[in-house]
Structures are given as structure tokens and as C-alpha cells.
Amino acid sequence: MEGQYNLRNPAVKRLMKEAQELKDPTEQYHAQPLEDNLFEWHFTVRGPPDSDFDGGVYHGRIVLPPEYPMKPPSIILLTPNGRFEVGKKICLSISGHHPETWQPSWSIRTALLAIIGFMPTKGEGAIGSLDYTPDERKTLAKKSQDFSCEICGSRMRTALLASTESSILSLADVEAKELAKQINFKAETNISSNTESAPAPAPAPIINETQDSQVSLQHPTTGTNLETEDTPELTGDDARAENQESTQSVPNTTSLSPRQRRTQQQQQARRTTSSYSQVRQPPNTNQMGSTILIVLLTLALAALIFRRIYMANEYRLDYEL
């Protein structure tokens, strides 16, 4: 079989490893791939003890997708059992009907334990589920001993029956029950979160709009509150023009949520702070240095001119004397 598949493929590597791990049957389950198809496995599981399926041996198929283990397998029961329909993909939180609850860390062994754990549970109208009476299930459990698979020749069932039967109520049965509870719990949690929590948006936090606006309108360097600065009072036409401009610039916030109002206030605060910094921007140091240099050069030139004039006057007086 190894020569038929690309051993570098993640799915092939994973299935080869699981086939080696499940090579020896346990007292509760056995599974192996078909000789000519690594992506189709046949399995046999015992009915869980202390249930309507006690004493039954049930055979089935597991069809794995090429994306395994990233996508879940499909599980099909072939033995009449009264809990799952025969020849139909059953709906479990670990099967292909629920890819949203599947975890890549799960394996074929996990699927086998899940089948054992889910058998005593109620079908509740799920796809591929049945709710036969206890007497009908017990009758089918006895008849399951004579079932023979036409594809694999029931070698899985034969290997399982040949395994040790001294401790049917073993740790594997306890593990199957616990696994069924965990998987069922995860599925119910996921479904409830999708159907109930998703439509209802998370409650918006309570916003102190006055405090937020005061903090957001502080100057970044001086810490001055821009809302409390003294501004000249407008009267007459100027006041009416200012009022009309502010009315047009302020959007209607009555239909907005508190989060949206807070976002608008922060944007308005950034625009106000930007304009404030532009108006009161300190002079450039390079420009100040150039201005001082020009002033000094002008003063030096004027002093030189006055000195020349003074020397010329001194020379003229000495000449006259």
C-alpha cells in the first residue's frame, strides 16, 4: 500500500501512523484501512455495557477526506443497531456533518470511542439517528453477532471477538463515556454561541462623554484645555454666522450608538488639536537664526559707515587747522 501513495502527503503520513497504532485490536474496538484504499477504514465496536447494546458487535465504515486531519471523517454503520441508520452518514459532533466542532488533534481512535459513547444517548431527530425501543435494540444486539461484511469479510469483527474478553467494563469504556460527554458539551457550546450569542451585539460600555471630551481636547504639549480657553464673545451678525456654521458642521448624533459618538468626538478633538497646533506653532529656529544674523550684519555695516564719516570729519578739521 505504501507504494500507491505519496508518503510526503500529511494525510497519508497521519493515516499510516494511525494504522500502525490500531493494528492490534482492543477488547472494545478494532479498525484498519482497506487493502486498496487508505482513505476508507472498516471498524468494529462492542456495544457499551449496562446499556441496550450490551453484547452487540457493530460493524461500520469511516471515509476520510483528502484534507484529513484538518477536516473530519464520515461515519457509516453497516450493522442494524436501533441507534444509527444503516448505510447512512451519521450526524455526530465528531463527523463530517459538523466540521465546525472537529479538532485536528482527534483521530480515528477518538471517533471509535465517540461512537461507543454516543450509542446510549438519545437521537433527538439528528441525521442518521434512530430511537428504537430498548427491547428492539437488545434483539438487534443479539443478531449483530451473525453479521458479515461483504467488503472486508468481517475480519475486523473476527479479530475483535478473538481479543481478551475478561474485562469488558474497562478503562476504554470509561474513556468512551467521558469523551462523549466532552464532545457533546463542546458541540452544544458551539451551537449555542452561534445561535444565541451571535445575533446579539455586545453591550457598549458606558461612556462619560464630558470627561472624554475634556481629556481628548487637551493640548498635547502644554496640557491646556482647549474648551476652557478664553475666546472673544461674538455679537450681532458675527454671532449668528458662527452659530449657523457650528450647526452645519455638527452631525446629527441622536441615532448613533455611544461608541460611534465617542469616535466622532475623538476625530473632532484631533482636528481641533491639529488646527490649534498649526495656529500656535512656535517659530522655526532656523528662521530666527537667519533674522538675527541679518540684523547683526546691518548693525555692523551701519557702524562702519558712521566710523568712516567720523574719520572724514576728523581729517577735514585737522587740514583746516
Kinemage of the C-alpha trace (Angstrom):
@kinemage 1
@onewidth
@group {chain A} dominant
@subgroup {mainchain}
@vectorlist {calphas} color= white
{ca met a 1} P 0.000 0.000 0.000
{ca glu a 2} L 2.885 2.381 0.696
{ca gly a 3} L 3.858 2.387 -2.990
{ca gln a 4} L 0.411 3.641 -4.022
{ca tyr a 5} L 0.555 6.920 -2.092
{ca asn a 6} L 2.804 9.903 -1.696
{ca leu a 7} L 4.362 9.410 1.717
{ca arg a 8} L 5.064 13.151 1.965
{ca asn a 9} L 1.367 13.924 1.949
{ca pro a 10} L 0.281 14.948 5.503
{ca ala a 11} L -2.929 12.897 5.321
{ca val a 12} L -1.082 9.780 4.138
{ca lys a 13} L 1.566 10.119 6.859
{ca arg a 14} L -1.104 10.581 9.522
{ca leu a 15} L -3.186 7.593 8.356
{ca met a 16} L -0.128 5.346 8.096
{ca lys a 17} L 0.757 6.205 11.658
{ca glu a 18} L -2.784 5.573 12.933
{ca ala a 19} L -2.979 2.265 11.067
{ca gln a 20} L 0.168 1.139 12.847
{ca glu a 21} L -1.191 2.268 16.239
{ca leu a 22} L -4.553 0.485 15.713
{ca lys a 23} L -3.052 -2.675 14.235
{ca asp a 24} L -3.780 -4.752 17.349
{ca pro a 25} L -7.465 -4.943 18.361
{ca thr a 26} L -8.575 -3.961 21.834
{ca glu a 27} L -11.425 -5.508 23.786
{ca gln a 28} L -13.793 -2.712 22.656
{ca tyr a 29} L -12.831 -1.705 19.127
{ca his a 30} L -10.723 -2.544 16.100
{ca ala a 31} L -10.186 -0.597 12.870
{ca gln a 32} L -7.937 -0.839 9.831
{ca pro a 33} L -7.915 0.660 6.308
{ca leu a 34} L -8.893 -1.392 3.288
{ca glu a 35} L -6.036 -3.069 1.466
{ca asp a 36} L -6.583 -0.989 -1.674
{ca asn a 37} L -7.835 2.286 -0.155
{ca leu a 38} L -6.064 4.057 2.692
{ca phe a 39} L -8.875 6.626 2.962
{ca glu a 40} L -11.596 4.078 3.749
{ca trp a 41} L -11.450 2.207 7.028
{ca his a 42} L -13.667 -0.557 8.393
{ca phe a 43} L -14.200 -0.861 12.098
{ca thr a 44} L -15.971 -2.988 14.677
{ca val a 45} L -17.021 -1.791 18.131
{ca arg a 46} L -18.671 -3.532 21.060
{ca gly a 47} L -21.899 -2.188 22.451
{ca pro a 48} L -21.338 -0.294 25.707
{ca pro a 49} L -22.015 -2.434 28.792
{ca asp a 50} L -25.016 -1.739 31.031
{ca ser a 51} L -26.977 -0.443 28.040
{ca asp a 52} L -29.447 -1.707 25.445
{ca phe a 53} L -26.467 -2.505 23.191
{ca asp a 54} L -24.657 -4.734 25.692
{ca gly a 55} L -23.376 -7.862 23.954
{ca gly a 56} L -23.680 -6.383 20.465
{ca val a 57} L -20.823 -6.204 17.955
{ca tyr a 58} L -21.348 -3.453 15.374
{ca his a 59} L -19.520 -3.006 12.098
{ca gly a 60} L -19.139 0.148 10.014
{ca arg a 61} L -17.099 2.329 7.649
{ca ile a 62} L -15.068 5.503 8.149
{ca val a 63} L -14.479 7.562 4.993
{ca leu a 64} L -11.718 10.137 5.363
{ca pro a 65} L -11.324 13.282 3.223
{ca pro a 66} L -8.033 14.073 1.425
{ca glu a 67} L -7.628 17.044 3.840
{ca tyr a 68} L -7.611 14.801 6.933
{ca pro a 69} L -6.877 15.590 9.758
{ca met a 70} L -7.863 19.192 9.016
{ca lys a 71} L -11.367 18.019 8.055
{ca pro a 72} L -13.486 15.387 9.865
{ca pro a 73} L -14.305 11.877 8.607
{ca ser a 74} L -17.702 10.499 7.662
{ca ile a 75} L -19.007 7.585 9.754
{ca ile a 76} L -21.399 4.931 8.410
{ca leu a 77} L -22.827 1.980 10.388
{ca leu a 78} L -23.411 -1.264 8.484
{ca thr a 79} L -24.861 -3.406 11.291
{ca pro a 80} L -28.519 -2.828 12.305
{ca asn a 81} L -28.414 -1.460 15.842
{ca gly a 82} L -31.507 0.678 16.558
{ca arg a 83} L -29.488 3.858 17.279
{ca phe a 84} L -27.953 4.777 13.903
{ca glu a 85} L -29.360 4.243 10.422
{ca val a 86} L -27.628 1.612 8.313
{ca gly a 87} L -25.683 2.768 5.234
{ca lys a 88} L -26.148 6.486 6.000
{ca lys a 89} L -23.635 9.051 7.203
{ca ile a 90} L -24.500 9.663 10.818
{ca cys a 91} L -24.547 13.106 12.378
{ca leu a 92} L -22.174 13.461 15.322
{ca ser a 93} L -20.192 16.415 16.546
{ca ile a 94} L -17.092 14.467 15.505
{ca ser a 95} L -18.304 13.547 11.998
{ca gly a 96} L -18.395 15.348 8.662
{ca his a 97} L -21.772 16.904 9.451
{ca his a 98} L -20.133 19.239 11.985
{ca pro a 99} L -16.760 20.445 10.644
{ca glu a 100} L -17.006 23.467 12.955
{ca thr a 101} L -16.568 21.265 16.047
{ca trp a 102} L -13.862 18.998 14.640
{ca gln a 103} L -10.333 19.291 16.045
{ca pro a 104} L -7.243 18.088 14.110
{ca ser a 105} L -5.881 16.538 17.294
{ca trp a 106} L -8.714 13.977 17.190
{ca ser a 107} L -8.118 10.692 15.423
{ca ile a 108} L -9.862 7.537 14.226
{ca arg a 109} L -9.489 6.127 17.721
{ca thr a 110} L -11.323 9.205 19.016
{ca ala a 111} L -14.116 8.554 16.506
{ca leu a 112} L -14.432 4.931 17.639
{ca leu a 113} L -14.679 5.919 21.288
{ca ala a 114} L -17.209 8.611 20.363
{ca ile a 115} L -19.424 6.046 18.613
{ca ile a 116} L -19.376 3.830 21.700
{ca gly a 117} L -20.072 6.774 23.970
{ca phe a 118} L -22.909 8.156 21.839
{ca met a 119} L -24.789 4.861 21.371
{ca pro a 120} L -26.742 5.036 24.687
{ca thr a 121} L -27.699 8.701 24.086
{ca lys a 122} L -30.946 9.899 22.529
{ca gly a 123} L -31.129 10.507 18.797
{ca glu a 124} L -33.347 13.611 19.113
{ca gly a 125} L -34.004 13.707 15.366
{ca ala a 126} L -30.372 14.073 14.286
{ca ile a 127} L -29.389 12.976 10.769
{ca gly a 128} L -28.895 9.220 10.660
{ca ser a 129} L -30.217 8.710 14.208
{ca leu a 130} L -32.874 6.238 15.391
{ca asp a 131} L -34.792 5.888 18.643
{ca tyr a 132} L -35.780 2.234 18.808
{ca thr a 133} L -37.268 0.774 21.958
{ca pro a 134} L -34.931 -0.978 24.445
{ca asp a 135} L -36.345 -4.384 23.538
{ca glu a 136} L -35.748 -3.832 19.814
{ca arg a 137} L -32.160 -2.708 20.469
{ca lys a 138} L -31.458 -5.752 22.644
{ca thr a 139} L -32.829 -8.036 19.927
{ca leu a 140} L -30.607 -6.346 17.312
{ca ala a 141} L -27.632 -6.653 19.662
{ca lys a 142} L -28.035 -10.437 19.702
{ca lys a 143} L -28.458 -10.596 15.904
{ca ser a 144} L -25.330 -8.458 15.360
{ca gln a 145} L -23.166 -11.492 16.235
{ca asp a 146} L -24.117 -13.084 12.900
{ca phe a 147} L -23.421 -10.002 10.724
{ca ser a 148} L -20.885 -10.430 7.916
{ca cys a 149} L -19.411 -7.598 5.861
{ca glu a 150} L -19.241 -8.248 2.118
{ca ile a 151} L -16.350 -5.803 1.608
{ca cys a 152} L -13.812 -6.756 4.274
{ca gly a 153} L -15.170 -10.210 5.123
{ca ser a 154} L -15.772 -9.197 8.733
{ca arg a 155} L -12.113 -9.706 9.607
{ca met a 156} L -12.410 -6.723 11.961
{ca arg a 157} L -15.223 -8.438 13.864
{ca thr a 158} L -13.325 -11.725 13.971
{ca ala a 159} L -10.205 -10.032 15.318
{ca leu a 160} L -12.246 -8.189 17.929
{ca leu a 161} L -14.033 -11.313 19.130
{ca ala a 162} L -10.708 -13.111 19.396
{ca ser a 163} L -9.350 -10.422 21.746
{ca thr a 164} L -9.442 -10.675 25.543
{ca glu a 165} L -12.949 -10.644 26.999
{ca ser a 166} L -12.096 -10.816 30.691
{ca ser a 167} L -12.602 -7.119 31.419
{ca ile a 168} L -15.357 -5.704 29.230
{ca leu a 169} L -16.037 -2.846 31.614
{ca ser a 170} L -12.555 -1.434 31.204
{ca leu a 171} L -10.877 1.923 31.166
{ca ala a 172} L -11.695 2.188 27.468
{ca asp a 173} L -15.415 2.160 28.246
{ca val a 174} L -14.990 4.857 30.876
{ca glu a 175} L -12.900 6.874 28.421
{ca ala a 176} L -15.600 6.494 25.759
{ca lys a 177} L -18.271 7.856 28.098
{ca glu a 178} L -16.121 10.789 29.172
{ca leu a 179} L -15.206 11.555 25.566
{ca ala a 180} L -18.864 11.522 24.516
{ca lys a 181} L -19.685 13.985 27.291
{ca gln a 182} L -16.831 16.292 26.331
{ca ile a 183} L -17.611 16.227 22.613
{ca asn a 184} L -21.310 16.723 23.258
{ca phe a 185} L -20.556 19.619 25.595
{ca lys a 186} L -18.280 21.281 23.035
{ca ala a 187} L -20.879 20.843 20.311
{ca glu a 188} L -23.663 22.330 22.442
{ca thr a 189} L -21.422 25.239 23.434
{ca asn a 190} L -20.560 25.951 19.814
{ca ile a 191} L -24.172 25.711 18.642
{ca ser a 192} L -25.477 27.927 21.427
{ca ser a 193} L -22.802 30.520 20.730
{ca asn a 194} L -23.709 30.549 17.020
{ca thr a 195} L -27.490 30.714 17.502
{ca glu a 196} L -27.864 32.829 20.601
{ca ser a 197} L -24.789 34.916 21.168
{ca ala a 198} L -24.035 35.807 17.562
{ca pro a 199} L -27.145 37.915 16.728
{ca ala a 200} L -26.996 39.884 19.982
{ca pro a 201} L -24.213 42.506 19.879
{ca ala a 202} L -22.050 43.001 22.907
{ca pro a 203} L -23.290 45.797 25.177
{ca ala a 204} L -21.485 49.051 24.590
{ca pro a 205} L -19.523 50.423 27.528
{ca ile a 206} L -20.868 53.371 29.475
{ca ile a 207} L -19.092 56.482 28.290
{ca asn a 208} L -18.635 59.642 30.275
{ca glu a 209} L -18.905 61.976 27.337
{ca thr a 210} L -17.990 65.129 29.277
{ca gln a 211} L -14.839 63.600 30.686
{ca asp a 212} L -13.801 62.055 27.380
{ca ser a 213} L -14.245 65.337 25.523
{ca gln a 214} L -12.219 67.255 28.100
{ca val a 215} L -9.362 64.786 28.004
{ca ser a 216} L -9.328 64.477 24.225
{ca leu a 217} L -9.268 68.280 23.730
{ca gln a 218} L -6.171 68.942 25.817
{ca his a 219} L -3.152 70.388 24.047
{ca pro a 220} L -0.502 67.693 23.525
{ca thr a 221} L 2.399 69.772 24.874
{ca thr a 222} L 1.040 72.389 27.261
{ca gly a 223} L -1.875 70.379 28.629
{ca thr a 224} L -4.177 73.369 28.232
{ca asn a 225} L -7.845 72.516 27.944
{ca leu a 226} L -8.968 73.936 24.625
{ca glu a 227} L -12.610 74.072 25.709
{ca thr a 228} L -11.901 76.389 28.665
{ca glu a 229} L -9.707 78.928 26.844
{ca asp a 230} L -10.949 82.462 26.757
{ca thr a 231} L -12.451 83.291 23.383
{ca pro a 232} L -13.811 86.639 22.269
{ca glu a 233} L -17.571 86.913 22.604
{ca leu a 234} L -19.361 87.449 19.316
{ca thr a 235} L -22.367 89.644 18.901
{ca gly a 236} L -24.788 90.540 16.150
{ca asp a 237} L -24.147 89.188 12.670
{ca asp a 238} L -20.896 87.510 13.686
{ca ala a 239} L -22.668 85.505 16.387
{ca arg a 240} L -25.429 84.402 14.003
{ca ala a 241} L -22.865 83.372 11.366
{ca glu a 242} L -20.868 81.438 13.945
{ca asn a 243} L -23.984 79.678 15.217
{ca gln a 244} L -25.064 78.730 11.707
{ca glu a 245} L -21.591 77.393 10.853
{ca ser a 246} L -21.406 75.291 14.019
{ca thr a 247} L -24.888 73.897 13.384
{ca gln a 248} L -23.942 72.798 9.878
{ca ser a 249} L -20.622 71.273 10.949
{ca val a 250} L -22.026 69.213 13.838
{ca pro a 251} L -23.570 65.934 12.577
{ca asn a 252} L -26.812 64.516 13.906
{ca thr a 253} L -25.811 62.140 16.714
{ca thr a 254} L -29.240 61.252 18.082
{ca ser a 255} L -29.355 57.995 16.095
{ca leu a 256} L -25.753 56.998 16.790
{ca ser a 257} L -24.577 54.497 19.379
{ca pro a 258} L -22.353 55.626 22.265
{ca arg a 259} L -19.344 54.019 20.575
{ca gln a 260} L -19.962 55.940 17.331
{ca arg a 261} L -20.494 59.209 19.227
{ca arg a 262} L -17.235 58.656 21.066
{ca thr a 263} L -15.412 58.013 17.763
{ca gln a 264} L -16.790 61.244 16.292
{ca gln a 265} L -15.757 63.191 19.380
{ca gln a 266} L -12.220 61.825 19.164
{ca gln a 267} L -11.999 62.725 15.455
{ca gln a 268} L -13.283 66.228 16.183
{ca ala a 269} L -10.763 66.549 19.013
{ca arg a 270} L -7.902 65.550 16.707
{ca arg a 271} L -8.991 68.104 14.109
{ca thr a 272} L -9.260 70.815 16.761
{ca thr a 273} L -5.868 69.949 18.239
{ca ser a 274} L -4.293 69.927 14.765
{ca ser a 275} L -5.681 73.366 13.903
{ca tyr a 276} L -4.650 74.683 17.326
{ca ser a 277} L -1.078 73.467 16.854
{ca gln a 278} L -0.955 74.988 13.372
{ca val a 279} L -2.147 78.408 14.574
{ca arg a 280} L 0.103 78.493 17.618
{ca gln a 281} L 3.080 76.767 16.089
{ca pro a 282} L 6.340 78.129 17.558
{ca pro a 283} L 8.672 79.906 15.111
{ca asn a 284} L 11.269 77.872 13.317
{ca thr a 285} L 14.725 78.018 14.929
{ca asn a 286} L 16.474 78.279 11.569
{ca gln a 287} L 14.374 81.291 10.571
{ca met a 288} L 15.134 83.011 13.883
{ca gly a 289} L 18.877 82.476 13.418
{ca ser a 290} L 18.784 83.930 9.899
{ca thr a 291} L 16.894 87.000 11.100
{ca ile a 292} L 19.362 87.651 13.934
{ca leu a 293} L 22.321 87.284 11.554
{ca ile a 294} L 20.815 89.801 9.139
{ca val a 295} L 20.225 92.278 11.965
{ca leu a 296} L 23.817 91.926 13.199
{ca leu a 297} L 25.240 92.386 9.722
{ca thr a 298} L 23.108 95.511 9.245
{ca leu a 299} L 24.311 96.970 12.548
{ca ala a 300} L 27.942 96.234 11.658
{ca leu a 301} L 27.587 97.899 8.285
{ca ala a 302} L 25.970 100.948 9.836
{ca ala a 303} L 28.777 101.194 12.423
{ca leu a 304} L 31.366 101.004 9.663
{ca ile a 305} L 29.643 103.786 7.719
{ca phe a 306} L 29.416 106.009 10.805
{ca arg a 307} L 33.113 105.369 11.522
{ca arg a 308} L 34.102 106.393 8.005
{ca ile a 309} L 32.055 109.539 8.279
{ca tyr a 310} L 33.629 110.346 11.652
{ca met a 311} L 37.163 109.791 10.323
{ca ala a 312} L 36.470 112.011 7.312
{ca asn a 313} L 35.300 114.837 9.596
{ca glu a 314} L 38.408 114.489 11.788
{ca tyr a 315} L 40.663 114.637 8.769
{ca arg a 316} L 38.904 117.756 7.444
{ca leu a 317} L 39.270 119.624 10.780
{ca asp a 318} L 42.972 118.789 11.021
{ca tyr a 319} L 43.505 120.047 7.478
{ca glu a 320} L 41.807 123.356 8.197
{ca leu a 321} L 43.936 123.939 11.275
